[in-house]
């Protein structure tokens, strides 16, 4: 987790991205970095994105797209608590063969799809070397 977080933070520093990077499992923050230009509001977004990805064991972007395709607004009918969850992209579960989802990596501060892409690129970089 440290290697993924460090790589994401280094890229954010190099590209001057005002993002917060968070890697956690339920009850434990494993890595956190707040780059220059971030705000306290991003803490709340990280919490909500991470909670969504952990609950559904899917990226927040994918969960949002699936619900949109079904024509469902989970916040309107009270099924999903908007204070605790969000469908904004940027949180991606980390899945290990034989163990399932072991953590979630979250980036917050860019456009939803860009947050998502940054995490996916970081994970891809670990897998491909």
C-alpha positions in Angstrom: 0.0 0.0 0.0 2.9 2.3 0.8 4.4 1.8 -2.7 1.1 2.6 -4.4 0.5 5.7 -2.2 4.0 6.9 -2.7 3.8 6.6 -6.4 0.5 8.4 -6.6 1.9 11.2 -4.3 5.0 11.5 -6.4 3.0 11.8 -9.6 0.7 14.4 -8.0 3.7 16.4 -6.8 5.4 16.2 -10.2 2.3 17.3 -12.0 1.3 19.8 -9.3 -2.1 18.2 -8.7 -4.0 19.5 -5.7 -5.3 16.1 -4.6 -5.7 14.1 -1.5 -4.6 10.4 -1.7 -5.9 7.9 0.7 -5.6 4.1 1.0 -7.5 2.4 3.7 -9.4 -0.7 4.8 -12.3 -0.5 7.2 -11.2 1.1 10.4 -7.6 1.8 9.3 -5.9 4.4 7.2 -2.9 2.8 5.6 -1.6 5.8 3.6 -2.7 9.5 3.3 -1.1 12.4 1.5 -2.6 15.9 1.1 -0.8 17.7 -1.7 -0.4 21.5 -1.8 -3.6 23.2 -2.6 -6.0 20.7 -1.0 -8.7 21.8 1.4 -10.3 20.2 4.4 -13.4 19.6 2.4 -11.5 16.9 0.5 -11.4 14.8 3.8 -15.2 14.5 3.6 -15.1 13.5 0.0 -12.4 10.9 0.6 -14.5 9.4 3.5 -17.6 9.2 1.3 -15.9 7.8 -1.7 -14.0 5.2 0.3 -17.2 4.1 2.1 -19.0 3.6 -1.2 -16.2 1.5 -2.8 -15.9 -0.6 0.4 -19.7 -1.1 0.6 -20.1 -2.1 -3.1 -16.7 -3.6 -3.6 -16.5 -1.7 -6.9 -15.1 1.6 -8.0 -17.3 4.6 -7.2 -17.3 5.5 -10.9 -18.6 2.1 -11.8 -21.2 2.1 -9.1 -22.5 5.5 -10.3 -22.6 4.4 -14.0 -24.5 1.2 -13.1 -27.1 3.1 -11.1 -27.4 5.7 -13.8 -27.9 3.0 -16.5 -30.7 1.5 -14.3 -32.3 4.9 -14.1 -32.0 4.8 -10.3 -31.2 7.7 -7.9 -30.3 5.9 -4.7 -30.2 9.2 -2.8 -33.7 10.3 -3.8 -35.4 7.2 -2.3 -33.2 7.2 0.8 -31.6 3.9 -0.1 -28.2 5.4 0.1 -27.3 8.1 2.7 -25.8 11.1 0.9 -24.0 12.2 4.0 -22.0 8.9 4.2 -21.7 7.9 0.5 -21.1 9.5 -2.9 -21.0 8.2 -6.5 -18.2 10.6 -7.5 -15.4 8.7 -9.1 -12.0 8.3 -7.6 -12.2 5.3 -5.2 -11.1 2.0 -6.4 -11.1 -1.3 -4.4 -7.8 -3.2 -4.2 -8.6 -6.9 -4.8 -6.2 -9.7 -4.1 -6.8 -13.2 -5.5 -8.0 -15.6 -2.8 -8.6 -12.7 -0.3 -11.0 -10.4 -2.1 -11.1 -6.7 -1.4 -8.3 -5.8 1.0 -8.4 -2.0 0.8 -9.6 0.9 -1.3 -7.4 3.6 -2.9 -9.0 7.0 -3.2 -8.0 10.2 -5.0 -9.9 13.4 -4.5 -9.4 16.9 -6.0 -9.8 16.5 -9.8 -12.8 15.9 -12.0 -14.5 12.6 -11.1 -13.1 10.6 -14.1 -9.7 12.1 -13.6 -9.6 11.1 -10.0 -10.6 7.6 -11.1 -8.0 7.5 -13.9 -5.2 8.5 -11.5 -5.9 5.6 -9.2 -6.2 3.1 -12.0 -3.0 4.3 -13.6 -1.2 3.9 -10.2 -2.5 0.4 -9.8 -1.7 -0.5 -13.4 1.9 0.7 -12.8 2.3 -1.6 -9.9 1.1 -4.6 -11.9 3.1 -3.9 -15.0 6.2 -2.8 -13.1 
